[in-house]
Amino acid sequence: MLQSPMIAPCCEGLGNEIVAPAAARIELHPTVNRKADFGIPNSRKLLAGSIAAWVCRYHQRVSRHAKCSIALFAVKTATMAPPVTLSTTTLKLLAAEELQKLKLEMQATPLSWATGNDCLAQVQRHLQTLLWIAQTYRQIQKQFPSNLDEVDAEKIRNVLNWLVNQCKVSIQEARVALGRTAEDFIATPKYYYSELRSRRKCLHPAQDQAFEKEELLRFLCTEVLAFLRMEERLHVLAQTAGDPVPGYWQKCCEWAHKNAVELTSALIGAYALPQVTGELQECSKEETQVWHDMIDGSKGRVRFGSSSSASRTDQTEVKAREERHDGCCKACAAKPVFVVSDCTGESAERTVRSALGQFGHCFERSCQADLTTFRFATSSMMEDIARQARERNAFVVYTLVDPVANSLLAKYCEELEVESHDLWSPLLEKMEGYFDTNRLGVPGRRQYADESYMSMIDCIEYSRLFDDGVHPQRWAEADFMIVGPSRSGKTPLSFFMAQRGYKVANYPLVTGETPPDELWKFPQDRVFALTIEPKKLAGIRSIRMKSLKMSPKSTYGSLGAIREEVNWCTKLYRMHPQWTVLDTTDTGIEENCAMILKHLDSIGVAGRVSVSDNPSAI
């Protein structure tokens, strides 16, 4: 046992004065049976760790480097527990080793992440991140948990102060790189490098509240992972963005890594090592999930509400993790948002949902937004809506064209201290000034059954009659065509576009079946071909089969048959490069509609109903 490569170099010449106390130590160790035989591996490991701990404490002949090395071994065998017995150097070695494991598990950010901004724009983003870190770390020092030991609190406070000072130096370097001074350049603090950091923002309590001890650990472990992701992305910038001054991004990488080590070593010194490493592993798993959500939406969960696509195992793991951390995240409950409109509220709700999409990283587990829409709201309803919002602590977004209703809701929200936002009035006021005229102040605008309206009805009727490949002899009347395998989304997209003033015909592609000649005679640059991921299509078809009471043995829902069908369609699309291919796997109807409209505009195909003739209700 003494021949262990970790222990042997430092134990040569040691006698019973070292081994005997170590053996006694292992006899009392809570994880080892008193009757355990020292011949079994677990006992040998613990005894070796005990000897390592004893050497570190009492044997002066051991060099500092050797003490650090064997101390690492002792800590891992639970025979020397931080923070009492470990030096700063040993803590940093432990931290560096743990961080290296996390970095090996971390997914690489694609180089395309850095596109879209020039070098100076990236420096400005980096500056904003530094400002955010400095501001946040100053704030959390005022929110330390009351049950945190004073010595441990001082260790964490010292490292946070050190990080704030490091940020100040880096902020000045960033300003120099931008050629700006603090007086002539003000940047808004904002964190840019870590989606996990954004998702776990709810761990930070309100300014008048304090962290719980476990909450603080989770928050700071998140910061460690955020520094590692920052380091990785700064490497990406070093490869793609170019340096504003020589070696700038490489220096920033080293800065981020050093910060991660310092913060981790402080946590190991203040908390138990297994607790810190366990929480870092939890953060790492969640960071990996966030990365997949960012890179490939098909791997993520539905942003609003629960996911039907998530596996049963994933849901169980999420639930278990949430139960373990129950009470640690005070902002995890669904937050209510009220949408108030004096018309149908469709445009207002769509706008709010689009805005919520920018915060999708925060709404993927139990942090979803709870939307309530009040339609055709009148001035007499405003006080009641404001009181409901106060009871539920809701955020109120309103698009009230009626000036009386608008002013009343604003008044009641202010009186009841309800957070609110007028989505409509600022735009109307700007437009009044631009057009030098007054608004009507009438909710919605009545849609008359005029010629334009009847044209839209005609488009809808055409798309209904020529759905699913019928009457190919009249396809020439269509503005464009949609083709694709069964259940890939042809019909919903056809009707959506029909409401925007386009006559649409669609045809279902079947493996080995030759489409009608009319398809080849139709203008090929106005054909849109839909594709979809086979597993997603199989799920959609299985639901269809159940509703039609089809046999489960049918090849219609067979994944193997569907793969062949999608491959056959893909080959057909390649044979017709003029067709525009749309992937409906994870894109909504609105997104595909926008892509179709963009292409039609580029080739000069206009709708039969103008936008002004078909206004959306507010």
C-alpha positions as CSV (number, residue, x, y, z in Angstrom):
1,M,0.0,0.0,0.0
2,L,2.9,2.3,0.8
3,Q,4.1,1.8,-2.8
4,S,1.3,4.0,-4.1
5,P,2.8,6.5,-6.7
6,M,1.1,9.3,-4.8
7,I,2.3,8.3,-1.4
8,A,5.5,6.4,-1.8
9,P,7.8,9.3,-2.7
10,C,6.9,11.1,0.5
11,C,6.6,8.2,2.9
12,E,10.1,6.7,2.5
13,G,11.7,6.4,6.0
14,L,8.4,6.8,7.9
15,G,7.7,4.3,10.6
16,N,4.9,3.4,12.9
17,E,4.7,6.9,14.2
18,I,3.0,7.8,10.9
19,V,1.3,4.5,9.9
20,A,-0.2,3.7,13.3
21,P,-2.1,7.0,13.8
22,A,-3.3,6.7,10.2
23,A,-4.5,3.2,10.8
24,A,-6.3,4.4,13.9
25,R,-7.8,7.2,11.9
26,I,-9.3,4.8,9.4
27,E,-10.8,2.7,12.2
28,L,-12.8,5.7,13.2
29,H,-13.7,6.8,9.7
30,P,-17.6,6.9,9.4
31,T,-17.6,5.4,5.9
32,V,-15.6,2.3,6.9
33,N,-16.9,-0.7,8.9
34,R,-14.8,-1.2,12.0
35,K,-14.3,-4.8,11.1
36,A,-13.2,-4.1,7.6
37,D,-10.1,-5.9,6.4
38,F,-7.3,-3.6,5.3
39,G,-6.9,-5.9,2.3
40,I,-10.0,-4.6,0.5
41,P,-9.5,-1.8,-2.0
42,N,-11.7,0.8,-0.1
43,S,-9.8,0.4,3.1
44,R,-6.4,0.6,1.3
45,K,-7.5,3.8,-0.4
46,L,-8.6,5.4,2.9
47,L,-5.5,4.3,4.7
48,A,-3.4,5.8,2.0
49,G,-5.3,9.0,2.2
50,S,-4.9,9.1,6.0
51,I,-1.2,8.8,5.6
52,A,-1.2,11.6,3.1
53,A,-3.1,13.8,5.5
54,W,-0.8,13.0,8.3
55,V,2.3,13.7,6.2
56,C,0.9,17.0,5.1
57,R,0.3,18.2,8.7
58,Y,3.3,16.9,10.6
59,H,6.2,16.0,8.3
60,Q,8.2,19.1,7.7
61,R,10.7,17.4,5.3
62,V,8.0,17.2,2.6
63,S,8.3,19.9,0.0
64,R,5.5,22.4,-0.6
65,H,4.8,20.9,-4.0
66,A,4.6,17.4,-2.7
67,K,2.3,18.5,0.1
68,C,-0.1,20.0,-2.4
69,S,-0.1,16.8,-4.5
70,I,-0.7,14.4,-1.6
71,A,-3.2,16.8,-0.1
72,L,-5.3,16.5,-3.3
73,F,-5.3,12.7,-2.8
74,A,-6.2,13.1,0.9
75,V,-9.1,15.3,0.2
76,K,-10.5,12.9,-2.4
77,T,-10.4,10.1,0.0
78,A,-12.3,12.2,2.6
79,T,-9.5,11.9,5.1
80,M,-8.7,15.6,5.1
81,A,-11.7,18.0,4.8
82,P,-11.5,21.6,3.7
83,P,-11.4,24.4,4.6
84,V,-9.3,23.9,7.8
85,T,-6.3,22.0,6.5
86,L,-5.8,23.1,2.9
87,S,-3.5,25.8,1.7
88,T,-4.5,28.4,-1.0
89,T,-2.3,26.6,-3.5
90,T,-3.9,23.3,-2.8
91,L,-7.4,24.8,-3.2
92,K,-6.4,26.2,-6.5
93,L,-5.0,22.9,-7.7
94,L,-8.3,21.2,-6.7
95,A,-10.3,23.9,-8.5
96,A,-8.2,23.7,-11.6
97,E,-8.6,19.9,-11.7
98,E,-12.4,20.1,-11.4
99,L,-12.6,22.9,-14.0
100,Q,-10.6,20.9,-16.5
101,K,-13.2,18.0,-16.2
102,L,-16.0,20.5,-16.8
103,K,-14.2,22.0,-19.8
104,L,-13.8,18.5,-21.4
105,E,-17.6,18.0,-21.1
106,M,-18.4,21.4,-22.5
107,Q,-19.8,21.6,-26.1
108,A,-17.9,23.9,-28.5
109,T,-19.6,27.0,-29.7
110,P,-19.7,27.1,-33.6
111,L,-17.7,29.9,-35.2
112,S,-20.9,31.3,-36.7
113,W,-21.8,32.6,-33.2
114,A,-19.3,35.4,-33.7
115,T,-20.7,36.5,-37.1
116,G,-22.8,39.6,-37.5
117,N,-20.6,42.0,-35.4
118,D,-17.3,43.5,-36.2
119,C,-14.3,43.5,-33.8
120,L,-15.2,46.8,-32.1
121,A,-18.8,45.7,-31.6
122,Q,-17.5,42.5,-29.9
123,V,-15.3,44.6,-27.6
124,Q,-18.3,46.8,-26.7
125,R,-20.2,43.6,-25.8
126,H,-17.3,42.4,-23.7
127,L,-17.2,45.8,-21.9
128,Q,-21.0,45.6,-21.2
129,T,-20.4,42.1,-19.7
130,L,-17.6,43.4,-17.5
131,L,-19.8,46.2,-16.3
132,W,-22.6,43.7,-15.5
133,I,-20.2,41.4,-13.5
134,A,-18.8,44.3,-11.5
135,Q,-22.3,45.6,-10.7
136,T,-23.7,42.2,-9.8
137,Y,-20.8,41.1,-7.6
138,R,-21.0,44.3,-5.6
139,Q,-24.7,43.8,-5.1
140,I,-24.6,40.2,-3.9
141,Q,-22.0,41.0,-1.2
142,K,-24.9,42.9,0.5
143,Q,-27.1,39.8,0.3
144,F,-25.0,37.1,2.0
145,P,-27.0,34.5,3.9
146,S,-27.2,35.0,7.7
147,N,-26.4,31.4,8.3
148,L,-23.1,31.5,6.4
149,D,-20.1,31.2,8.7
150,E,-18.2,34.5,9.1
151,V,-14.9,33.0,8.1
152,D,-16.5,31.4,5.0
153,A,-18.3,34.5,4.2
154,E,-15.1,36.5,4.3
155,K,-13.4,34.1,1.9
156,I,-16.2,34.5,-0.7
157,R,-16.4,38.3,-0.1
158,N,-12.6,38.6,-0.7
159,V,-12.7,36.7,-4.0
160,L,-15.8,38.8,-5.1
161,N,-13.9,42.0,-4.3
162,W,-10.9,40.7,-6.2
163,L,-13.1,39.9,-9.2
164,V,-14.6,43.4,-9.1
165,N,-11.2,44.9,-9.1
166,Q,-10.1,42.7,-12.0
167,C,-13.2,43.9,-13.9
168,K,-12.2,47.5,-13.3
169,V,-8.8,46.9,-14.9
170,S,-10.4,45.0,-17.8
171,I,-13.1,47.7,-18.3
172,Q,-10.3,50.3,-18.7
173,E,-8.5,48.1,-21.2
174,A,-11.7,47.6,-23.2
175,R,-12.3,51.4,-23.3
176,V,-8.7,51.9,-24.5
177,A,-9.3,49.3,-27.2
178,L,-12.4,51.2,-28.3
179,G,-10.6,54.5,-28.1
180,R,-13.1,55.9,-25.7
181,T,-13.0,57.4,-22.2
182,A,-15.3,56.9,-19.3
183,E,-16.6,60.4,-19.7
184,D,-17.6,60.2,-23.4
185,F,-18.8,56.5,-23.4
186,I,-21.5,55.0,-21.3
187,A,-22.5,51.4,-21.8
188,T,-25.4,49.5,-20.4
189,P,-24.4,46.5,-18.2
190,K,-25.5,43.3,-20.0
191,Y,-24.2,39.7,-19.9
192,Y,-23.5,38.3,-23.4
193,Y,-21.5,35.1,-23.1
194,S,-23.6,32.5,-21.2
195,E,-27.2,31.3,-21.9
196,L,-27.0,29.3,-18.6
197,R,-26.3,32.6,-16.8
198,S,-29.4,34.1,-18.3
199,R,-31.6,31.1,-17.5
200,R,-30.5,31.0,-13.9
201,K,-30.9,34.8,-13.4
202,C,-33.9,34.0,-11.2
203,L,-31.5,32.6,-8.6
204,H,-30.6,36.2,-7.7
205,P,-33.1,37.4,-5.1
206,A,-34.5,40.9,-5.1
207,Q,-32.2,43.6,-3.8
208,D,-34.0,43.8,-0.4
209,Q,-33.7,40.0,0.1
210,A,-30.8,37.8,1.1
211,F,-29.5,34.5,-0.4
212,E,-30.1,31.3,1.4
213,K,-26.8,29.4,1.9
214,E,-27.5,26.8,-0.8
215,E,-28.9,29.4,-3.1
216,L,-25.6,31.3,-2.9
217,L,-23.7,28.2,-3.8
218,R,-25.9,27.5,-6.8
219,F,-25.6,31.1,-7.9
220,L,-21.8,31.2,-7.7
221,C,-21.4,27.7,-9.4
222,T,-23.5,29.2,-12.2
223,E,-21.0,32.0,-12.3
224,V,-18.1,29.5,-12.5
225,L,-19.7,27.8,-15.6
226,A,-20.4,31.2,-17.1
227,F,-16.7,32.1,-16.8
228,L,-15.8,28.8,-18.5
229,R,-18.2,29.5,-21.3
230,M,-16.9,33.1,-21.6
231,E,-13.3,31.7,-21.9
232,E,-14.5,29.3,-24.6
233,R,-16.3,32.0,-26.6
234,L,-13.4,34.4,-26.2
235,H,-11.3,31.8,-28.0
236,V,-13.9,31.8,-30.8
237,L,-13.6,35.6,-31.0
238,A,-9.8,35.3,-31.1
239,Q,-10.2,33.0,-34.2
240,T,-12.9,35.0,-36.0
241,A,-13.2,38.6,-34.9
242,G,-9.6,39.8,-34.9
243,D,-7.8,41.7,-32.1
244,P,-8.4,45.4,-31.6
245,V,-4.9,45.5,-30.1
246,P,-2.4,42.6,-30.4
247,G,-3.3,39.6,-28.1
248,Y,-6.4,41.3,-26.7
249,W,-8.8,38.3,-26.9
250,Q,-6.1,35.8,-25.7
251,K,-5.6,38.0,-22.6
252,C,-9.3,38.1,-22.0
253,C,-9.4,34.2,-22.2
254,E,-6.7,34.0,-19.5
255,W,-8.6,36.5,-17.4
256,A,-11.8,34.4,-17.6
257,H,-10.0,31.2,-16.7
258,K,-8.2,32.8,-13.8
259,N,-11.5,34.1,-12.5
260,A,-13.1,30.7,-12.7
261,V,-10.2,29.1,-10.7
262,E,-10.3,31.8,-8.0
263,L,-14.0,31.6,-7.5
264,T,-14.0,27.8,-7.5
265,S,-11.2,27.6,-4.9
266,A,-13.1,30.0,-2.7
267,L,-16.2,27.9,-2.9
268,I,-14.2,24.7,-2.0
269,G,-12.7,26.5,0.9
270,A,-16.2,27.6,2.2
271,Y,-18.3,24.6,1.4
272,A,-17.7,20.8,1.4
273,L,-15.8,19.6,-1.7
274,P,-18.5,17.0,-2.7
275,Q,-21.1,19.7,-2.4
276,V,-19.3,22.1,-4.7
277,T,-18.4,19.4,-7.3
278,G,-21.9,18.1,-7.2
279,E,-23.4,21.5,-7.9
280,L,-20.9,22.2,-10.6
281,Q,-21.9,18.9,-12.3
282,E,-25.5,19.9,-12.1
283,C,-24.7,23.3,-13.7
284,S,-22.6,21.5,-16.4
285,K,-25.5,19.2,-17.3
286,E,-27.9,22.2,-17.5
287,E,-25.4,24.2,-19.5
288,T,-25.1,21.3,-22.0
289,Q,-28.9,21.3,-22.4
290,V,-28.9,25.1,-22.9
291,W,-26.2,24.7,-25.6
292,H,-28.3,22.2,-27.4
293,D,-31.4,24.4,-27.2
294,M,-29.4,27.3,-28.7
295,I,-27.7,25.3,-31.5
296,D,-30.6,23.0,-32.5
297,G,-34.1,24.0,-31.5
298,S,-35.4,20.4,-32.3
299,K,-33.4,19.2,-29.2
300,G,-35.0,21.7,-26.8
301,R,-38.3,21.8,-25.0
302,V,-41.4,23.8,-25.8
303,R,-40.8,27.3,-24.5
304,F,-44.3,27.9,-23.2
305,G,-45.8,25.2,-21.1
306,S,-44.8,21.6,-20.8
307,S,-43.3,19.7,-23.7
308,S,-45.0,16.7,-25.3
309,S,-41.8,15.9,-27.1
310,A,-39.6,15.5,-24.0
311,S,-38.9,12.0,-23.1
312,R,-40.4,10.4,-19.9
313,T,-36.9,10.0,-18.6
314,D,-36.1,13.7,-19.2
315,Q,-39.3,14.8,-17.4
316,T,-38.5,12.6,-14.4
317,E,-34.9,14.0,-14.2
318,V,-36.2,17.5,-14.4
319,K,-38.8,16.9,-11.7
320,A,-36.3,15.2,-9.4
321,R,-33.9,18.1,-9.8
322,E,-36.6,20.7,-9.1
323,E,-37.6,18.8,-6.0
324,R,-34.0,18.7,-4.8
325,H,-33.8,22.4,-5.2
326,D,-37.3,23.2,-4.0
327,G,-37.3,26.6,-2.3
328,C,-33.9,27.6,-3.8
329,C,-35.2,29.5,-6.7
330,K,-37.8,32.0,-5.6
331,A,-38.7,33.1,-9.1
332,C,-39.4,29.7,-10.6
333,A,-43.2,29.9,-10.4
334,A,-45.1,30.8,-13.6
335,K,-45.3,34.6,-13.7
336,P,-48.6,36.0,-14.8
337,V,-48.8,38.5,-17.7
338,F,-52.1,40.2,-18.5
339,V,-52.8,41.3,-22.1
340,V,-55.6,43.9,-22.3
341,S,-57.2,45.0,-25.6
342,D,-60.5,46.7,-26.5
343,C,-60.7,44.6,-29.7
344,T,-59.8,40.9,-30.4
345,G,-56.4,41.2,-28.8
346,E,-54.8,38.9,-31.4
347,S,-52.1,41.3,-32.4
348,A,-51.3,42.3,-28.8
349,E,-51.0,38.7,-27.7
350,R,-48.9,37.8,-30.6
351,T,-46.6,40.7,-29.9
352,V,-46.2,39.7,-26.2
353,R,-45.6,36.1,-27.2
354,S,-42.9,37.2,-29.6
355,A,-41.3,39.3,-26.9
356,L,-41.4,36.4,-24.5
357,G,-39.6,34.3,-27.1
358,Q,-36.5,36.5,-26.3
359,F,-36.6,35.1,-22.8
360,G,-37.1,31.4,-23.8
361,H,-34.0,30.3,-21.8
362,C,-36.0,31.3,-18.6
363,F,-39.2,29.6,-19.6
364,E,-38.2,26.0,-20.2
365,R,-38.9,24.3,-16.9
366,S,-41.2,25.7,-14.2
367,C,-40.5,29.3,-15.2
368,Q,-43.1,29.6,-18.0
369,A,-45.1,32.8,-18.4
370,D,-48.9,32.6,-17.7
371,L,-50.7,34.7,-20.3
372,T,-54.2,35.9,-19.7
373,T,-55.9,38.0,-22.5
374,F,-58.8,40.3,-21.8
375,R,-60.6,40.9,-25.1
376,F,-63.1,43.7,-26.0
377,A,-62.3,45.3,-22.6
378,T,-64.3,48.5,-21.9
379,S,-63.6,51.4,-19.6
380,S,-65.9,49.9,-16.9
381,M,-63.6,46.8,-16.7
382,M,-60.3,48.7,-16.1
383,E,-60.5,48.9,-12.3
384,D,-61.3,45.2,-11.9
385,I,-58.5,44.2,-14.3
386,A,-56.0,46.3,-12.3
387,R,-57.2,44.7,-9.0
388,Q,-56.8,41.2,-10.4
389,A,-53.3,42.1,-11.6
390,R,-52.4,43.3,-8.1
391,E,-53.8,40.1,-6.5
392,R,-51.8,37.9,-8.8
393,N,-48.7,40.3,-9.0
394,A,-49.2,40.3,-12.8
395,F,-47.4,42.4,-15.4
396,V,-50.0,44.3,-17.5
397,V,-49.5,45.0,-21.2
398,Y,-52.3,46.9,-22.9
399,T,-53.3,48.1,-26.4
400,L,-56.3,50.3,-25.7
401,V,-57.2,52.6,-28.5
402,D,-60.1,54.2,-26.6
403,P,-58.4,57.1,-24.8
404,V,-60.8,56.9,-21.8
405,A,-60.1,53.2,-21.2
406,N,-56.4,53.8,-21.7
407,S,-56.1,56.6,-19.2
408,L,-58.3,54.7,-16.6
409,L,-56.1,51.5,-16.8
410,A,-52.9,53.6,-16.5
411,K,-54.4,55.4,-13.5
412,Y,-55.5,52.3,-11.7
413,C,-52.2,50.5,-12.3
414,E,-50.3,53.4,-10.9
415,E,-52.6,53.7,-7.8
416,L,-52.4,49.9,-7.1
417,E,-48.6,49.8,-7.9
418,V,-49.1,47.3,-10.7
419,E,-46.3,47.0,-13.3
420,S,-47.7,47.9,-16.7
421,H,-46.7,48.9,-20.2
422,D,-48.8,50.8,-22.8
423,L,-47.9,49.1,-26.0
424,W,-50.0,51.2,-28.4
425,S,-50.2,54.9,-27.3
426,P,-46.5,55.8,-27.9
427,L,-46.7,54.6,-31.5
428,L,-50.0,56.4,-32.1
429,E,-48.6,59.6,-30.7
430,K,-45.5,59.4,-32.9
431,M,-47.7,58.8,-36.0
432,E,-50.0,61.7,-35.1
433,G,-46.9,64.0,-35.2
434,Y,-45.6,62.4,-38.4
435,F,-48.9,62.6,-40.3
436,D,-49.9,65.9,-38.6
437,T,-53.4,64.6,-37.9
438,N,-55.4,63.1,-35.0
439,R,-56.2,59.4,-34.5
440,L,-59.7,58.1,-34.6
441,G,-59.6,56.6,-31.1
442,V,-62.0,53.8,-32.2
443,P,-61.2,50.2,-31.2
444,G,-60.3,48.2,-34.3
445,R,-61.6,49.2,-37.8
446,R,-64.7,47.7,-39.2
447,Q,-64.0,45.4,-42.1
448,Y,-66.5,46.1,-44.9
449,A,-67.4,43.3,-47.4
450,D,-66.0,45.3,-50.3
451,E,-64.2,44.0,-53.4
452,S,-60.9,43.5,-51.6
453,Y,-62.6,41.5,-48.8
454,M,-64.4,39.3,-51.4
455,S,-61.0,38.7,-53.1
456,M,-59.7,37.3,-49.9
457,I,-62.7,35.0,-49.5
458,D,-62.1,33.9,-53.1
459,C,-58.5,32.9,-52.2
460,I,-59.6,30.9,-49.2
461,E,-62.3,29.1,-51.2
462,Y,-59.8,28.3,-54.0
463,S,-57.3,26.9,-51.5
464,R,-60.1,24.8,-49.9
465,L,-61.2,23.4,-53.3
466,F,-57.8,22.6,-54.6
467,D,-56.4,21.1,-51.3
468,D,-54.6,17.7,-51.4
469,G,-53.9,17.6,-55.1
470,V,-57.4,17.7,-56.6
471,H,-58.3,19.2,-60.0
472,P,-54.8,19.7,-61.3
473,Q,-56.3,21.1,-64.5
474,R,-56.9,24.3,-62.6
475,W,-53.6,24.6,-60.9
476,A,-52.6,27.3,-63.4
477,E,-54.9,29.7,-61.6
478,A,-52.8,29.4,-58.4
479,D,-50.3,32.1,-57.3
480,F,-48.0,29.3,-56.1
481,M,-47.9,25.7,-55.2
482,I,-46.9,23.7,-52.2
483,V,-45.7,20.1,-52.4
484,G,-44.5,17.7,-49.7
485,P,-45.1,14.3,-48.0
486,S,-48.4,13.7,-46.3
487,R,-48.8,15.6,-42.9
488,S,-45.8,17.8,-43.5
489,G,-47.9,21.0,-43.1
490,K,-49.2,21.8,-46.6
491,T,-52.8,22.5,-45.8
492,P,-52.3,24.8,-42.8
493,L,-49.8,26.8,-44.7
494,S,-52.1,27.0,-47.7
495,F,-55.0,28.4,-45.7
496,F,-52.7,30.8,-43.8
497,M,-51.4,32.2,-47.1
498,A,-54.9,32.3,-48.5
499,Q,-55.9,34.7,-45.7
500,R,-53.1,37.0,-47.0
501,G,-54.6,37.1,-50.5
502,Y,-52.9,34.2,-52.3
503,K,-54.5,31.4,-54.2
504,V,-52.7,28.3,-53.2
505,A,-52.8,24.7,-54.5
506,N,-51.0,21.8,-52.8
507,Y,-50.1,18.3,-53.8
508,P,-49.0,15.3,-51.6
509,L,-45.9,13.5,-52.8
510,V,-46.0,9.7,-52.6
511,T,-42.9,7.5,-53.0
512,G,-42.7,6.2,-56.5
513,E,-45.8,8.0,-57.7
514,T,-45.4,10.3,-60.7
515,P,-46.9,13.8,-60.1
516,P,-49.4,15.2,-62.7
517,D,-47.9,16.9,-65.8
518,E,-49.6,20.1,-64.6
519,L,-46.9,20.4,-61.8
520,W,-44.1,20.5,-64.4
521,K,-46.1,23.1,-66.5
522,F,-46.5,25.3,-63.5
523,P,-43.9,28.1,-63.0
524,Q,-41.1,26.2,-61.2
525,D,-39.9,29.2,-59.3
526,R,-43.3,29.4,-57.6
527,V,-43.2,25.8,-56.2
528,F,-42.5,25.4,-52.5
529,A,-41.3,22.0,-51.3
530,L,-41.8,21.0,-47.7
531,T,-39.5,18.6,-45.8
532,I,-39.6,17.4,-42.2
533,E,-37.6,15.3,-39.9
534,P,-38.7,11.6,-40.1
535,K,-39.2,11.1,-36.3
536,K,-41.3,14.2,-36.1
537,L,-43.4,13.1,-39.1
538,A,-43.9,9.7,-37.6
539,G,-45.2,11.2,-34.4
540,I,-47.7,13.4,-36.3
541,R,-48.9,10.4,-38.4
542,S,-49.3,8.2,-35.4
543,I,-51.9,10.7,-34.0
544,R,-53.6,10.8,-37.4
545,M,-53.7,7.0,-37.5
546,K,-55.4,6.8,-34.1
547,S,-58.0,9.3,-35.0
548,L,-58.8,7.4,-38.2
549,K,-58.6,4.0,-36.3
550,M,-56.0,2.7,-38.8
551,S,-54.1,-0.4,-38.1
552,P,-50.8,0.2,-36.2
553,K,-49.1,-2.1,-38.6
554,S,-49.7,0.2,-41.5
555,T,-46.5,1.5,-43.2
556,Y,-48.0,5.0,-43.2
557,G,-46.7,5.4,-39.7
558,S,-43.6,3.2,-39.9
559,L,-40.4,5.1,-39.2
560,G,-38.4,3.1,-41.7
561,A,-41.0,3.7,-44.4
562,I,-41.2,7.4,-43.5
563,R,-37.4,7.7,-43.8
564,E,-37.5,6.2,-47.3
565,E,-40.3,8.6,-48.2
566,V,-38.5,11.7,-47.0
567,N,-35.3,10.6,-48.8
568,W,-37.2,10.1,-52.0
569,C,-38.7,13.6,-51.7
570,T,-35.3,15.0,-51.0
571,K,-33.9,13.5,-54.2
572,L,-36.9,14.8,-56.1
573,Y,-36.2,18.3,-54.7
574,R,-32.6,18.1,-55.8
575,M,-33.7,17.4,-59.3
576,H,-35.6,20.7,-59.3
577,P,-33.3,23.4,-58.0
578,Q,-35.8,26.1,-58.8
579,W,-38.1,24.9,-56.1
580,T,-37.8,26.6,-52.7
581,V,-37.4,24.0,-49.9
582,L,-38.9,24.8,-46.5
583,D,-38.2,22.7,-43.4
584,T,-41.3,22.5,-41.2
585,T,-39.8,20.4,-38.4
586,D,-39.4,23.2,-35.9
587,T,-40.6,26.3,-37.7
588,G,-44.0,27.8,-37.2
589,I,-46.5,28.6,-39.9
590,E,-45.7,32.3,-39.5
591,E,-42.0,31.8,-40.2
592,N,-42.6,29.7,-43.3
593,C,-45.2,32.3,-44.4
594,A,-42.6,35.0,-44.1
595,M,-40.1,33.0,-46.1
596,I,-42.7,32.4,-48.8
597,L,-43.6,36.1,-48.9
598,K,-40.0,37.1,-49.2
599,H,-39.4,34.8,-52.1
600,L,-42.6,35.9,-53.9
601,D,-41.6,39.6,-53.5
602,S,-38.2,38.8,-55.0
603,I,-39.9,37.3,-58.2
604,G,-42.6,40.0,-58.4
605,V,-45.7,37.9,-57.3
606,A,-48.1,40.1,-55.3
607,G,-51.1,39.1,-53.3
608,R,-54.6,39.8,-54.4
609,V,-55.3,41.7,-51.1
610,S,-53.1,44.6,-50.0
611,V,-52.0,45.0,-46.4
612,S,-54.0,48.2,-45.9
613,D,-57.2,46.4,-47.1
614,N,-56.7,43.6,-44.6
615,P,-55.7,45.1,-41.2
616,S,-55.0,42.9,-38.2
617,A,-57.2,43.5,-35.2
618,I,-55.5,45.0,-32.2
